């Protein structure tokens, strides 16, 4: 039996990346300037792939650009998934005006006593536009997915083998998409733009090209540092053991080594087509979709009711005409059943809305309790403003404050100071550490008995030292 030929296209970024597959085989791959906003671009892309593969694709599959997908996080009390979908659908309808929005939910790690979901929503106008575009090109558009779902599908083979959290960095020329995963859950998802830097051209000399690559590397590392910092603030107990790199810019010279040194993690290429294609990393999400297509749980943003091929319309009409007599005879029964179903649906909808309101009320009660707690704080509360002022006044000039964390324990508070200084000679480093601890020991409100935690950090060509100091706060005596 002849295998169907499939076309997979990734719309993210300036260039369109495409794969043609037949069964498990990759017949052709191509990258061409985008966007895919007219029939001419699509026809040229298909012609290029036909010339390489020797045959025209019969089915097409899209990965939408990030600007074509709306992302929102929802936190709800535990309830059946059907009720969760109904509540989120109402929220999206209120925000967008679409009566039947197209969205898919990805579970996130639970937060406190609530379930969390990442909702990806695509407008019906976007779906209809691409289906019409491919119909004119003579290729049926079978699935529409997103970068998140494509990377999750590609990573499925690795998911069962990980022991602790890992991250995927999908790096394009414009942005970095970061996906943080535990063995069972999606921990964090974020896309950040990369600051535009001047690129080298073929006429540049070797030194200028090297400088341009280093500037590009620094821009990428800066974005990754920001994303990773946000992740660690939200997930302090889920440190990353390994990062996977894919995307057009993931192979930039020095990136893997810099991540290993800066983040103290293992770094590896996320490349499902290594050895089959030249420069194959950008095609990993597409091949992940090709492997997952047709499997249970495959995410498709084309509504199920609109996926029937056009050639089946005439047959459907003939069957419908033959059933007219039966429908007329059963009209009374059907009408009654529809009315009962409508009332049941309304009851279900109202019940879900009531549960949502109850969950909201519970959240407001928690908030009110927190406010009452804050109002009950008395003179035993540490004077954070004064403490921070003392730290700023006493901090050695060589040391820059990078962050402050405060947490309240049973009998006292703990103030964590995060600082950064340039890496100097061992003697100068020792002098700086001594001066820092001496300045903190002189504080009347801080007690710093633990040794500081020290780590090395490289940003570009500069080597820095990160210092973490934990101090207990001294609570002022209550006035009689």
C-alpha positions in Angstrom: 0.0 0.0 0.0 1.4 3.4 -1.0 2.4 5.7 1.8 0.9 9.2 2.0 3.3 12.1 1.5 3.1 14.7 4.2 4.3 18.3 4.3 5.3 19.9 7.6 5.9 23.7 7.8 7.1 25.8 10.7 5.9 29.4 10.4 8.0 30.7 13.4 10.7 33.3 12.6 11.8 35.1 9.4 12.3 31.9 7.4 9.8 29.1 6.7 11.2 25.6 7.5 9.6 22.7 5.8 9.9 18.9 5.8 8.4 16.3 3.4 8.0 12.8 4.9 6.7 9.5 3.7 6.1 7.1 6.5 9.2 7.3 8.8 11.4 8.6 5.9 12.3 12.3 5.4 12.3 12.9 1.6 13.2 16.6 1.6 13.8 19.7 3.7 13.9 23.4 2.8 14.2 26.8 4.4 12.9 29.8 2.5 12.1 33.4 3.4 8.6 34.0 4.9 6.0 34.9 5.8 3.5 32.4 4.4 0.8 35.1 3.7 0.0 34.5 0.1 -0.5 31.7 -2.4 2.6 32.5 -4.4 5.0 31.9 -1.5 3.3 28.6 -0.8 3.4 27.5 -4.4 7.1 28.4 -4.7 7.8 26.4 -1.5 5.9 23.4 -2.7 7.7 23.5 -6.1 11.1 23.6 -4.4 10.2 20.6 -2.2 8.7 18.6 -5.2 11.9 19.1 -7.1 13.8 17.7 -4.1 11.5 14.9 -3.1 10.3 13.9 -6.6 6.6 14.0 -5.6 3.9 16.4 -4.5 2.7 16.3 -0.8 -0.8 15.2 -0.3 -1.4 16.4 3.3 0.0 19.5 5.1 0.6 20.3 8.7 1.4 23.7 10.2 3.3 25.0 13.2 1.9 28.5 13.8 4.0 31.6 14.6 4.0 32.7 18.2 2.2 36.0 17.2 -0.7 33.9 15.9 -1.3 32.1 19.3 -2.7 33.6 22.5 -1.2 32.2 25.7 -3.0 32.5 29.1 -2.5 30.7 32.4 -5.6 29.7 34.5 -5.6 28.6 38.2 -8.7 26.8 39.4 -9.9 24.6 42.2 -9.8 20.9 41.5 -12.7 19.8 39.3 -13.4 17.6 36.3 -11.6 18.5 33.1 -14.9 19.1 31.3 -15.8 21.8 33.8 -12.4 23.3 33.6 -12.8 23.6 29.8 -16.2 25.1 30.1 -15.0 27.8 32.5 -12.0 28.7 30.4 -14.1 28.8 27.3 -16.3 31.3 28.9 -13.4 33.4 29.9 -11.9 33.4 26.4 -15.3 34.2 24.9 -15.6 37.2 27.2 -12.1 38.4 26.3 -12.2 37.8 22.5 -15.9 37.8 21.6 -15.6 34.4 19.8 -18.6 32.2 20.8 -16.8 28.9 20.2 -13.1 29.7 20.6 -10.5 27.2 19.4 -8.2 26.4 22.4 -6.2 23.6 23.9 -5.1 23.1 27.5 -1.7 21.9 28.7 -1.6 21.1 32.5 1.0 22.9 34.5 2.5 22.0 37.9 -0.1 22.6 40.6 0.3 25.8 42.6 -0.6 25.5 46.3 -4.1 23.8 46.4 -5.1 24.8 42.8 -4.7 23.2 39.4 -3.0 25.3 36.7 -3.4 25.1 33.0 -1.8 26.9 30.0 -4.4 27.7 27.4 -3.3 28.2 23.8 -6.0 29.9 21.7 -6.1 30.4 17.9 -8.7 32.5 16.1 -11.1 30.8 13.7 -10.2 33.4 11.2 -6.5 32.2 11.2 -7.5 28.5 10.8 -10.0 29.3 8.0 -7.4 31.5 6.2 -4.7 28.8 6.1 -7.2 26.1 5.1 -8.3 28.2 2.1 -4.7 29.0 1.2 -3.7 25.3 1.1 -6.9 24.3 -0.7 -6.0 26.7 -3.5 -2.5 25.1 -3.7 -4.1 21.6 -4.1 -2.9 20.3 -0.7 -5.3 19.4 2.1 -4.3 21.1 5.4 -4.8 18.3 8.0 -3.4 19.7 11.2 -2.5 23.0 12.8 -0.2 23.0 15.9 2.0 25.3 17.9 5.7 25.5 18.8 5.0 24.3 22.3 3.1 21.3 21.2 5.6 20.5 18.5 8.5 20.5 21.0 6.6 18.5 23.5 5.9 15.9 20.8 9.5 15.8 19.8 10.7 15.5 23.5 8.2 12.6 24.3 10.9 10.0 23.7 13.2 11.6 26.3 10.4 12.3 28.9 10.4 8.9 30.6 14.2 8.9 31.1 14.6 12.2 33.0 15.0 12.1 36.8 14.7 15.9 37.5 13.7 19.0 35.7 15.2 19.7 32.2 14.8 22.6 29.7 14.4 23.0 26.0 15.7 26.2 24.4 14.3 26.7 20.9 16.4 29.5 19.5 15.5 31.4 16.4 17.0 34.6 15.0 14.3 36.7 16.7 13.4 35.0 20.0 14.0 32.2 22.4 11.3 29.8 23.4 12.0 28.1 26.8 10.1 25.0 28.0 10.9 23.7 31.5 9.8 20.1 32.2 9.7 17.7 35.1 9.2 14.0 34.5 5.5 14.4 34.7 4.6 18.1 34.3 5.2 21.3 32.4 6.8 23.7 34.9 7.3 26.9 32.9 6.9 28.2 29.3 8.1 31.5 28.0 9.1 33.2 24.8 11.4 36.3 24.9 12.7 38.4 22.0 16.4 38.6 21.3 17.9 42.1 21.1 18.8 42.8 17.5 22.5 43.0 16.9 24.4 43.8 13.7 25.1 40.7 11.7 28.3 40.0 9.7 28.2 39.7 5.9 30.4 37.8 3.5 32.5 40.8 2.8 33.5 41.2 6.5 36.9 40.1 7.5 37.4 37.2 9.9 38.0 39.4 13.0 34.8 41.3 12.4 32.8 38.1 11.9 34.2 36.7 15.1 33.2 39.9 17.0 29.7 39.7 15.5 29.3 36.1 16.6 30.4 37.0 20.1 27.9 39.9 20.2 25.2 37.5 19.0 26.2 34.9 21.6 26.1 37.5 24.4 22.6 38.6 23.3 21.4 35.0 23.4 23.0 34.3 26.8 21.5 37.5 28.2 17.9 36.3 27.2 18.5 32.8 28.6 19.8 34.2 31.9 16.7 36.3 32.2 14.3 33.4 31.5 16.2 31.1 33.8 16.2 33.7 36.6 12.4 34.0 36.3 12.0 30.2 36.3 14.1 29.8 39.5 12.2 32.5 41.3 8.9 30.5 40.6 10.5 27.1 41.1 13.3 27.4 43.6 13.2 23.6 44.4 13.3 22.4 40.8 16.8 23.0 39.7 17.7 22.1 36.1 20.0 19.2 35.4 20.2 19.4 31.6 19.3 21.8 28.8 18.5 20.8 25.2 19.2 23.2 22.3 17.3 23.3 19.0 16.3 26.0 16.5 18.2 27.9 13.7 20.5 29.8 16.1 21.2 26.9 18.6 24.4 25.9 16.9 26.2 29.2 17.4 29.8 28.7 18.4 30.4 28.7 22.2 26.8 28.5 23.3 26.9 25.0 24.8 30.2 25.7 26.7 28.9 29.0 28.0 25.7 27.4 29.3 27.6 24.6 31.0 29.9 27.2 32.8 27.2 29.8 33.6 24.3 27.4 34.7 26.3 24.4 35.9 24.2 22.1 33.9 24.7 19.6 31.1 24.0 20.9 27.6 23.2 18.9 24.5 21.8 19.3 21.0 18.1 18.5 20.6 18.4 17.0 17.2 16.1 14.2 16.1 17.5 14.2 12.5 21.2 14.2 13.2 23.0 12.6 10.3 20.0 12.7 8.0 20.1 16.4 7.1 22.6 19.2 7.1 21.9 21.8 9.8 19.1 19.6 11.1 18.4 21.2 14.5 15.8 23.7 13.2 13.7 20.8 12.0 13.4 18.9 15.3 9.9 20.3 16.2 8.6 19.4 12.8 10.0 15.9 12.9 8.4 15.6 16.4 5.0 16.3 14.9 5.7 13.8 12.1 6.4 11.1 14.7 3.4 12.0 16.8 0.8 12.5 14.0 -2.0 10.1 14.4 -1.2 9.1 18.0 -3.5 9.5 20.9 -3.3 13.0 22.5 -2.0 14.7 19.3 -3.0 18.3 19.5 -4.8 19.7 16.5 -6.3 23.2 16.4 -8.5 22.5 13.4 -11.9 21.7 14.8 -12.9 18.1 14.4 -16.2 19.0 12.7 -14.5 20.7 9.8 -11.8 18.1 9.0 -13.9 16.0 6.5 -12.4 16.1 3.0 -14.3 18.1 0.4 -14.8 15.0 -1.9 -17.0 13.4 0.8 -19.6 16.3 0.5 -21.6 14.8 -2.3 -21.9 11.4 -0.6 -22.9 13.1 2.6 -25.6 15.0 0.8 -27.0 11.8 -0.8 -27.1 10.1 2.6 -28.8 13.1 4.1 -31.5 13.1 1.3 -32.2 9.4 1.9 -32.7 10.1 5.6 -35.2 12.9 5.3 -38.2 10.6 5.7 -36.8 9.0 8.8 -36.0 12.5 10.2 -39.6 13.7 9.6 -41.1 10.7 11.4 -38.8 11.2 14.3 -39.2 15.0 14.5 -41.3 15.0 17.6 -39.1 12.6 19.5 -35.9 14.5 18.5 -37.4 17.8 19.5 -38.2 16.5 23.0 -34.7 15.0 23.4 -33.1 18.2 22.3 -35.1 20.2 24.8 -34.1 17.8 27.6 -30.5 18.0 26.5 -30.6 21.8 26.3 -31.9 21.9 29.9 -29.2 19.5 31.1 -26.5 21.5 29.3 -27.8 24.7 30.9 -27.8 23.0 34.3 -24.3 21.8 33.8 -23.1 25.2 32.7 -24.7 26.9 35.7 -23.2 24.4 38.0 -19.7 25.0 36.6 -20.2 28.7 36.9 -21.3 28.3 40.5 -18.2 26.2 41.2 -16.1 29.0 39.7 -17.7 31.6 41.9 -17.2 29.5 44.9 -13.5 29.0 44.0 -13.2 32.8 43.6 -14.9 33.4 46.9 -12.4 31.0 48.6 -9.5 32.9 47.0 -10.9 36.2 48.3 -11.3 34.7 51.8 -7.6 33.7 51.7 -6.7 37.2 50.6 -8.7 38.7 53.4 -7.0 36.5 55.9 -3.6 37.5 54.5 -4.6 41.2 54.9 -5.7 40.6 58.5 -2.4 39.0 59.2 -0.5 41.9 57.8 -2.5 44.3 59.9 -1.7 42.3 63.1 2.1 42.6 62.6 3.5 44.6 65.6 6.8 46.1 66.7 8.4 42.7 66.5 8.5 43.0 62.7 12.0 43.6 61.5 12.6 47.1 60.1 13.4 46.0 56.6 13.8 49.5 55.3 16.4 50.3 57.9 18.2 47.0 57.2 18.3 47.6 53.5 19.6 51.1 54.1 22.4 49.7 56.3 23.4 47.1 53.7 23.5 49.8 50.9 25.6 52.1 53.1 28.1 49.4 54.2 28.5 47.5 51.0 32.1 47.6 49.6 32.5 49.6 46.4 33.7 46.6 44.5 30.5 44.7 45.2 27.3 45.2 43.4 24.0 44.1 44.9 22.1 41.7 42.5 19.1 40.7 44.6 17.6 40.4 48.0 15.3 37.6 49.3 13.5 37.8 52.7 11.6 35.0 54.4 10.1 34.7 57.8 10.8 31.7 60.0 9.4 30.7 63.4 11.5 33.0 65.6 13.2 35.3 63.2 13.6 36.3 59.6 16.3 35.4 57.1 17.7 38.0 54.7 19.5 36.6 51.6 21.8 39.0 49.9 22.8 38.2 46.3 25.9 40.2 45.1 28.2 40.2 42.1 31.9 41.3 41.9 34.5 41.1 39.2 37.0 38.2 39.4 40.4 39.6 40.4 43.5 37.9 41.8 43.0 35.5 44.7 44.4 38.1 47.1 42.0 40.8 46.0 39.1 38.4 46.0 39.9 37.4 49.6 40.1 41.1 50.6 36.7 41.8 49.0 35.0 38.8 50.7 36.5 39.9 54.0 35.4 43.5 53.6 31.8 42.3 52.6 31.5 40.1 55.7 33.0 42.7 58.0 30.5 45.3 56.8 27.6 42.9 57.5 29.0 41.9 60.9 28.9 45.6 61.9 25.1 45.8 61.3 23.1 46.0 64.6 20.1 44.3 62.9 21.8 41.4 61.0 23.6 38.3 62.3 25.6 36.6 59.5 27.2 33.5 60.9 27.0 31.2 57.8 29.9 31.3 55.3 29.0 32.9 52.0 28.2 30.8 49.0 30.4 31.6 46.0 30.0 30.7 42.4 31.8 31.7 39.1 29.8 33.3 36.3 31.0 34.2 32.8 29.1 36.9 30.8 30.7 37.1 27.4 34.5 37.5 28.0 34.1 38.9 31.5 34.4 36.6 34.5 32.3 37.4 37.6 31.9 36.0 41.1 28.4 35.6 42.5 28.1 35.7 46.2 25.2 34.6 48.4 25.1 35.5 52.1 22.3 34.4 54.5 21.8 36.5 57.6 19.3 36.3 60.4 17.5 39.5 61.4 17.7 40.7 65.0 14.2 41.7 66.1 14.2 45.0 68.0 13.2 44.8 71.7 9.6 45.7 72.5 9.3 49.1 74.2 7.7 48.9 77.6 
